[in-house]
């Protein structure tokens, strides 16, 4: 019954929207000047909210007149007639506001005709979206009523009701993130990183298109960060339209699981750039405090060099010095060294290279997740974590700007295509030999 009611309401709303597009009769409001003065003395917001409620009632009356005629008219042949009214509500500023809902009945089948305008004004999604946005900005479920309530007779703002609306909204956000198509997104770079969130590993894939826009591609929650979880994420991206055969830059933090999954799916089309910030941090952790600053400075200087050969020679020299003092630090420096210089090998411009040489772009998203999810005091099972994380990461996405150096993205695209052709040529020559 509930589903049938929802279908009926949706159809009524669609019919009203179609009628409104062709209806040229304006909706008029009559507001007594005395009432305006009284409401303005309270606050301009009170006036606007009252006018908004009157507008909603006027729109419903306009629809009723279209169906059953004006009250003063006695029209023969009308297919519907007025049938009194009852208490209803509309959604204004995330609040349920009581209104007097007119009712209309069909003469043909003696059934009530649902008003499309009323269905539009009380759409649950309006309330759910409002609740979701306010929670993303830090408003808690407990304080929602005290902060949001502005209408004297508003209701439906209690903690339990607000929580229900947020659950529905966040579940819709999760579905939106996990199912949105990526077929026509020209991905030039992909950042894949994991973080431990509330005792669970969270893997997020972030894409960067040819215009420098950042897009959240997908996420997975797992007990540990392993190749199986990441490959499952990549498999989902393939189903949603990502072509892993296209040459692309993959920015990773050094995790073997992430690298294994990238190679398994992209193969020779993958150009892996190891996060230089993670590499510097990993090497420094093997050293005593007194030695760390100097080593970090020399590694940053090497990574800032224009030519890959110069950077490699500087890092080799540092490796030789560390080998005598701390073999573990030297081994950490050499591990994956060539992949920390991929952008230099591609000869990317300095500004864009600085942006794509670390996973900071995705780390900012993790910071937003951590900040928003502090509101949750007790984590439960099911999709509780995924709903909150998906909401937070999508909210972060809405705030992101283009990456620094985005104007040089065409340089990266051409460099990847040229390097891919070179790899293909070498592979073909090796097979022929």
CORGIVEN-V154182 format. One record per residue. SS is DSSP state (helix for helix, strand for strand, loop for the rest). Layout:
BEGIN
ss:SS
ss:SS
END
This chain:
BEGIN
ss:loop
ss:helix
ss:helix
ss:helix
ss:helix
ss:helix
ss:helix
ss:helix
ss:helix
ss:helix
ss:helix
ss:helix
ss:helix
ss:helix
ss:helix
ss:helix
ss:helix
ss:helix
ss:helix
ss:helix
ss:helix
ss:helix
ss:loop
ss:loop
ss:loop
ss:loop
ss:loop
ss:loop
ss:loop
ss:loop
ss:loop
ss:loop
ss:helix
ss:helix
ss:helix
ss:helix
ss:helix
ss:helix
ss:helix
ss:helix
ss:helix
ss:helix
ss:loop
ss:helix
ss:helix
ss:helix
ss:helix
ss:helix
ss:helix
ss:helix
ss:helix
ss:helix
ss:helix
ss:helix
ss:helix
ss:helix
ss:helix
ss:helix
ss:helix
ss:helix
ss:helix
ss:helix
ss:helix
ss:helix
ss:helix
ss:helix
ss:helix
ss:helix
ss:loop
ss:loop
ss:loop
ss:loop
ss:loop
ss:loop
ss:loop
ss:loop
ss:loop
ss:loop
ss:loop
ss:strand
ss:strand
ss:strand
ss:strand
ss:strand
ss:strand
ss:strand
ss:strand
ss:strand
ss:strand
ss:strand
ss:strand
ss:strand
ss:loop
ss:loop
ss:strand
ss:strand
ss:strand
ss:strand
ss:strand
ss:strand
ss:strand
ss:strand
ss:strand
ss:strand
ss:strand
ss:strand
ss:loop
ss:loop
ss:loop
ss:loop
ss:loop
ss:strand
ss:loop
ss:loop
ss:loop
ss:helix
ss:helix
ss:helix
ss:helix
ss:helix
ss:helix
ss:loop
ss:loop
ss:helix
ss:helix
ss:helix
ss:helix
ss:helix
ss:helix
ss:helix
ss:helix
ss:helix
ss:helix
ss:helix
ss:helix
ss:helix
ss:loop
ss:loop
ss:loop
ss:loop
ss:loop
ss:loop
ss:loop
ss:helix
ss:helix
ss:helix
ss:helix
ss:helix
ss:loop
ss:loop
ss:loop
ss:loop
ss:loop
ss:loop
ss:strand
ss:loop
ss:loop
ss:loop
ss:helix
ss:helix
ss:helix
ss:helix
ss:helix
ss:helix
ss:helix
ss:helix
ss:helix
ss:helix
ss:helix
ss:helix
ss:helix
ss:helix
ss:helix
ss:helix
ss:helix
ss:helix
ss:helix
ss:helix
ss:helix
ss:loop
ss:loop
ss:loop
ss:loop
ss:loop
ss:loop
ss:loop
ss:strand
ss:strand
ss:strand
ss:strand
ss:strand
ss:strand
ss:strand
ss:strand
ss:strand
ss:strand
ss:strand
ss:loop
ss:loop
ss:strand
ss:strand
ss:strand
ss:strand
ss:strand
ss:strand
ss:strand
ss:strand
ss:strand
ss:strand
ss:loop
ss:loop
ss:loop
ss:loop
ss:strand
ss:strand
ss:strand
ss:strand
ss:strand
ss:strand
ss:strand
ss:strand
ss:strand
ss:loop
ss:loop
ss:loop
ss:loop
ss:helix
ss:helix
ss:helix
ss:helix
ss:helix
ss:helix
ss:helix
ss:helix
ss:helix
ss:helix
ss:helix
ss:helix
ss:helix
ss:loop
ss:loop
ss:loop
ss:loop
ss:loop
ss:loop
ss:loop
ss:loop
ss:strand
ss:strand
ss:strand
ss:strand
ss:strand
ss:loop
ss:loop
ss:loop
ss:helix
ss:helix
ss:helix
ss:helix
ss:helix
ss:helix
ss:helix
ss:helix
ss:helix
ss:helix
ss:helix
ss:helix
ss:helix
ss:helix
ss:strand
ss:strand
ss:strand
ss:strand
ss:strand
ss:loop
ss:helix
ss:helix
ss:helix
ss:helix
ss:helix
ss:helix
ss:helix
ss:helix
ss:helix
ss:loop
ss:loop
ss:loop
ss:loop
ss:helix
ss:helix
ss:helix
ss:helix
ss:helix
ss:helix
ss:helix
ss:helix
ss:helix
ss:helix
ss:helix
ss:helix
ss:helix
ss:helix
ss:helix
ss:loop
ss:loop
ss:loop
ss:loop
ss:helix
ss:helix
ss:helix
ss:helix
ss:helix
ss:helix
ss:helix
ss:helix
ss:helix
ss:helix
ss:helix
ss:helix
ss:helix
ss:helix
ss:helix
ss:helix
ss:helix
ss:helix
ss:loop
ss:helix
ss:helix
ss:helix
ss:helix
ss:helix
ss:helix
ss:helix
ss:helix
ss:loop
ss:loop
ss:helix
ss:helix
ss:helix
ss:helix
ss:helix
ss:helix
ss:helix
ss:helix
ss:helix
ss:loop
ss:loop
ss:loop
ss:loop
ss:helix
ss:helix
ss:helix
ss:helix
ss:helix
ss:helix
ss:helix
ss:loop
ss:loop
ss:loop
ss:helix
ss:helix
ss:helix
ss:helix
ss:helix
ss:helix
ss:helix
ss:helix
ss:helix
ss:helix
ss:helix
ss:helix
ss:helix
ss:helix
ss:helix
ss:helix
ss:loop
ss:loop
ss:loop
ss:loop
ss:loop
ss:loop
ss:loop
ss:loop
ss:helix
ss:helix
ss:helix
ss:helix
ss:helix
ss:helix
ss:helix
ss:helix
ss:helix
ss:helix
ss:helix
ss:helix
ss:helix
ss:helix
ss:helix
ss:helix
ss:loop
ss:loop
ss:loop
ss:loop
ss:loop
ss:loop
ss:helix
ss:helix
ss:helix
ss:helix
ss:helix
ss:helix
ss:helix
ss:helix
ss:helix
ss:helix
ss:helix
ss:helix
ss:helix
ss:helix
ss:helix
ss:helix
ss:helix
ss:helix
ss:helix
ss:helix
ss:helix
ss:helix
ss:helix
ss:helix
ss:helix
ss:helix
ss:helix
ss:loop
END
